[in-house]
Amino acid sequence: MTYRTLNPATEELIQSYPELDWIEVKAAAEEAHQAFLSWRETSFEKRRQLFLKMAEKLTAQKAEFASLMTQEMGKTIVESEKEIEKCALGCTYYAEHSENFLKPQRIESDASQSYVRFDPLGVILIIMPWNFPFWQVFRCSIPALMAGNTMILKHAPNVPGCATTISRLFHEVGFPKGVFQSVFCSNENVAQLIESPQIRGVSLTGSDRAGSAVAATAGRAIKKVVLELGGSDPFVVLPDADLEKCIPWALRSRMLNCGQSCIAAKRFILTKSIAKGFEERFLKAVEGQRVGDPMSRETNIGPMAREDLLQNLSRQVDESKRRGAVCLYGGERLSRKGYFYLPTVLREVQPGMAAFEEETFGPVASLIVAKDEEEAIELANRTPYGLGASLWTRDLEKAERLAAKIDAGSVFINGMTKSDPRLPFGGTKRSGLGRELSSFGIQEFTNLKTVWIA
């Protein structure tokens, strides 16, 4: 098998990459383990300098890396550039704060002194998705590497160019050999890798189906896992919401990255009295989106990343329409080369429809009307997922009360759900377990070691 990358805007083959066999994958794991034995002893200052250099390199070569992302998975060039900027920000943030995050914590006990150390675990396998092919890797790898772990990346098969480029970057910046490696391997070899003694932890970002399979394998091998999985995030609009501020963020929350984001707003839950006003303004905003060449700076929405993803999204829309959903705009593939799907707005979406029950990973917005705020929260929680949520109201005291009732890893009040290096990121229910980013994320792949001194 080979990894093949197609340009989703033109459907043309960009490049093919050979898959490694098990002997090669196993050798990479051993090399990562040997690198760990010395990397764990490397000072925070040395690690800090390497990541500051990485931030400089990302910034200096932003145009090159952004262009690669756009060609491989179709996001607009403007969004690709912002993704590279975010990676550089993550490098700088952890370079500045990691040592403090991992400082031993003193605890009063019956000892003369006692404290908790945060020691690295070893080799961490990260299994990453294609939708944010640079940020997802850096979001996971920066804190784990700053903590003293080493890393093996198994990236998505449709972004092998990004995987090789990131691996090369670590080498060019000056990270020791074996500290960060990328491997192209089959799912069978991934399972073997998880079970191998060199691997001490696994982080996966992807679907809940993939997360379940990885967690089962890791569980049998007693390996630590962090899972950031799917989402069907609610965007709840209460009667007193400021629509002038709300609508631009509603549009961005749904259409960013062609709607291919775990934390994208997918279900717009509108209280009855404000539903019509929201619908009219939102529909006008969606109609104004320009779909086309992702390399053009005038384009708002590029192609979807793969044809199978487009076909699945089309199925979800068609099934929802058959069950009574009304398509106000879009709902079809563009008749041109590339995996382009029109931004779509569905009205009268109800529980039981695919657009409500499933994760719609593409530019489709589902409008759902609730009779009051109590039903709005009930509908927001009526999902197997619990990644993020957005809540819009002028009454901040009420918003904080309602935020406590929403089953999600994060609730953004009068703002768009997003990841931020300063804040913990992750979900609940079928959206995963564990946290990335902030001090909580860097501690995930450490051994919390109690030291007790008589």
Disulfide bonds with the S-S distance in Angstrom:
none
